[in-house]
Amino acid sequence: MKRLILAAALSFMISSPTSMVSAQVADTALGNLRPVRDNVGYCWDSIQMKRLINYLRSVDKTPAPPSRVIAAISPHDDYLYAARVYYPLYRVLRTKEVVIFGVTHGDVRPEIGDPHNIVILDSFQFWRGPRQNISISPLREFIKSKLDTSYCIVSNKAHALEHSIEALLPFIQYYNPDIKITPIMVTQMPFGRMDTISNQLSSIISEYIRQNHLVPGKDIAFLMSSDADHYGRDFNNIPYGEDAKAHKEATENDLRIAHNDLDGILSAGKVEDLTAEMKNTLWCGKYSVPFGLITTKKVIERLTGKSLDGKVLRYSDSYSEGVLPLKNTGMGTTAPASYKHWCGWLSAAYYLK
């Protein structure tokens, strides 16, 4: 879990057009705009976001995946550390709306009563984006109207405190300017509960897709937010030690999990194995990833009768990457990076088999 250094909850960049700032201020005053949680690690300025993308494009020469992305796993750590892991995914993600399955981090849970076995929705009308405010998809209210109330709560407080969903928005909006989102925080729950809730949720989402004649991977996509291992004494997680050998062993374990449980045909058994595997890790997406995967799997099966095929696009960690050589961006880092403290991350994409 990354350590946030937070300033004021709302931060409006001086390079933003006056009309945009005025609209954001008005929406905030009305309680319509979800406030930015982390204005250090992420990029909330459209000019600086373009600089970041141009840099990433210049250093990443790998060929883009050829298929249409239906679902994906994204990191949510600081851009100056992890942007090269975000980039392979977002440069090919094109959609009109996206369902985002976010984490309920440990620093958030005590503030909201530590709920379990549910998902958390919000009631904001907009979320902040670098270009303009991001609208909520009608899917969110459709879900609220149909999902069993024992499976979910609505909490703007929870969403205002949690950073794992907002982290994805600048990258999404850069490539998809008119994107709409459905933010869903996932709380701690066993696989059996995930399976139960996802049965109904996937039915609701499938109904919405049919009614609106949407094509998965073109009109709607699904994202799961997660960082991988959080290594260090301050995480109470140093099973291999605190040196180069420990770093190598820990990152190899991350890659083992990723390739065993995320690559290849997505099955219920594989998601259940992933859930069990993650119990023994400090991956913060240990609930958002399997819940998002099992829900998306059921949606695609209901709509097409086909399976999803997964591929890990890139893995790295904050010690190996270091800080990107970009200055005066308005961004910073919110945690150190050394053998004694680092965070791993990956991006992965799922395509129609």
N, C-alpha and C positions, 0 to 999 in steps of 0.2 A: 504494500500500500504506500503510495508516494506521499511524502510529507509536504503538505501544502503551505506555502507562504502567501497568505491572502491579505490583500489590501481591502478597500471598500468593495462591497458586493457588486456595485455597478461601476463600470469603467468605460467611458465613451472616448474613443480615440480622437485626437484633434484633427486628424486628416479626414474624418467622416464628413459627408455633406451635412450642412445645417439642417436641412429638412429631415434627414434620416435621424439625426440626434433628437430633434424636436419630437418626432413621432415616437421614438424610444422613451423619451422622458414622459410623454403623455401616457403611453401604454403602462409604464412603470407606476405612475401615480395612480392609475386605475386598477393596479394589481393584475393587469393582463399579460405583462411581459415577465417571463421567468428570468431572474437576475443571473448574471455571470457569477459562477463560483470561483473559478481560477483565472485571474487576469494576468498571471505570470507565466505559467507553463504553456498556454495555448495562444493562438494568434487571433485577435479580434479586430484587426485592421486589414482592409481589403488590399491596400497597396503592399503591405508587408507580406501578406499571404501570397501575393503574386511573386514577390521576390523569393520566398521560400520554395514555391513550386518551380520557378525557373532554375534555382540552384539544384533541386532534386532531379529535374529533367536532365541537367548537364552532367550529373555524376552517375545516373542509373541508365546503363545502356542495354539492360536485359530486354529481350523481346516481351511484348505484352501478351498475356494469356489470350487465346483467340475466342474463347466462348463467352457467352452472356452470363454475367454473375447474378445468381439468384439469391444467394446468402453468403455471408462472410463473417470472419472474426477479425476484429480490429483492436490494436492497442489503444490505451488512453493515457500514456505517460507523456511527459514534456516533449514538445516538438523538437527542441534543440538537441535532445537525445534520440528520440525514436522516429523522427520524420521519415527516415529512409526505410522504415518498416511499414509505416502507413502508406507510403507512396505507391508501391506495386499494386495495392488493392484499389485505391481511389482513382488512379489514372484510368482504370477500365470500368469503374462502376457508373452506370448511366441509368437513371430511373426517375420517375416523377414523384414517388413517395417511398418512404422507408420506415419499417418497424424496427426500433432499436431496443434491444434487451440489455439493460444496464445492470451494474453491480449495486448492492447495498453495502457500502464499505463499513469497516469496523468503527470508524469515527462518526459515522452517521447513525448506526443502529441504536446507541444509547439515547440519542437525541429524539428518537421517534418511538421509543418503547420496545425496541428490539423485536419487531414482528417476525414470525416464521410462517412458512407454508402458504404464502400468498404472493401475489404480484401487486405492485403499487403503481397506480395511474395518477395523472395530475389534472388540473383544470385551467392551466394557463392558456391564453389564446395564442401567444407567440413565444418563441425562444429566440435568443439573440444569435445573429450570424454576422460575419464580417461585412457582408454586402448590404444586408437588410434584415429585418426581422423575419424569422422562419415561421410559417403557418403550421398549425396542427391539422393533420389529416382528419376527415370525417370518420375515419375508422375508429379513432379513440372513443368517440361518443357512441358509435355502433357497438363497440365492445362493452362499454358501461351499461348499455341498455339490455344486454343479453347475457353477460357473464354472471354466473352464480355469485352472489354477494359474499359468500363464505370464501371465495377464491381471490378476492381483491379488496383493496381499500383505495381511496383517493386522498392523496396528501401532497399539497403544494410544498409544505415544509420539507418533506423527504426529498423531493426533486430539487428544491433550492439548495439543499445541503450537499447533494451528490454530484460529483464531477465526471463520472464515467460516461454519461451520455453526451454532455456538452462537448467533450473532447473531440468527438467525431464530426461535429457540425461544421467547423470551418473547412475541413477537407471535403465533406459532402457538398456544401454549398458552392465551393469553388468550381466544381465540375457539373453541378446540377443547380443552377441559380434559383429556380423556382420550386425547389424541393419542399415537400410537406412531410411531417414526421409524426409517428406515434411512439412516444417514449414510454417504456415499461421497465420499471425496476423489479428485479427478481430477488426475493429474500431466501434465506437458508431453508432448504427442504430436501427430503430424501427423494430418490428417483421415483418411487411409487407415487408420491404426491405430484411430482412433475408430470408423470404420465397421465394422472387423473385430470389435472387442470388443463394440460395441453390438449386432451381429447376435446374438451368443450371449446377452448380458445381457438384451436385450429379449425373447428367447424364454423365458428363465427367469422374468422378471417376469410375462410374459403367462400362463405356466403357473400361477404362484402365484395370479394374479388369477382365472383360471378355476376352479381347485380350490377357492378360498374364496368364489366367487360374489360377487366385488367389482364395484362399478360405479365406473369412473374419474370423478373429479369429485365423487363422493358418499362413497365408501368409501376411495379412495386417490387421491393427487395427487402431483405431481412439482415440486420446487422447485430452481432453479439460483441459486447465490449469486454475486454479482458487484458490484463497484463499477466505475464507468466511468473516465474519464481521471484520472490522478494527475499533476497539473501543478505544476512547480516545479523550481528549480535542484537541490534536494536529491534529486529523482527523475531528474536528468539529462534533463529533459524540458521545454524552453522553446522549442519551434520557432517560436512566434509572438511571443515577447518576454515582458515582465513588466508589462503595463499593461492598461488597460480594453479596448483594441482586441484585445490578445492573448487576454484572457479571453473576449471575444465570439466570436472566431474559433475558439477551442478548443472552447467549448461548442456552437457550431454544428456543428462536426465530429462531436462526440458524437451530436448529434441526427440528423445525416445518416446515420450508421451505424445508429442505432436504428431510424429509420423505413424505411431501405432494406432492412435485413436482419432485422428483428424483426416489423414490421407485416405483416399479410396471411397468405396461405396458406403454411404451413410445408412446404418441399420440401427434398430432399437437396441440390439445387443451391444453395438459399439458405443452408443451413447451411454448405456448403463455401465459399461466398463470404464468409460471416461469419468463418469460420476464417482465411481469407486476409487479410481486412481487419484482423482483430485482431492479426495479426503485427506490424503497424506502430503499435500503440497500447500504452498502459500500462493498459488495462483488465485488472484482475486476474482476471476471469472468462474470459480468452481461451481456456481449455480447458474449464472447468466448464460454461460456457453451451453451446457447440456440442456437447459430448459429451452433456450432459443433453437437449438438444433432439433430437439424432438418435436417442438411445435412446427417448425418449418418443414421438417420431413413429412409430418402428417398433412400439412396444407398441400404440399406438392403431390403427394399420393392421392389425396381427395380430388384434386383438380386434373391431374394428368395420368395417374396410375403408374408414374415412373419414379425412379430413385434419383437421389442427388449424389454426385461424385465430388469428393473434396481434394484439395491440394494446398499444402502449406506453401505460401509464396516467399516468405522471408522470415528468418528468426535472427535476433541479435539481443544485446543487453547493454545497459548503460555504461559498463566499464569498457566493453569492447568498442563501442561506437565513439565514446567521448562526446564532446559538444560540437555541433556543427559550426563551421567558421563563418557565421553570419553575425554582423554587428549592427547595433542601432535598429533593432527590429521591434522593440517593445517587449520582447520575450526574454525569459530567463529560465533558470533551472530551480527546481523546488526540493532537490535532494542531492547529496553527494554521490560520487561514483568512484569506487575503489574495490579492491579485493574484499574489504570488510563491509561494504554496503553497495549493492547493485540490484537492478531490477531487469528481468528478462521480458521480452515481448515477441509476439509473432503476428503475422497477417496470414489469413487463409481464405480461400474462396471455394464456393460450391456451385457446381454447374449441373444442368439437367443431363442425366446419363442417357 
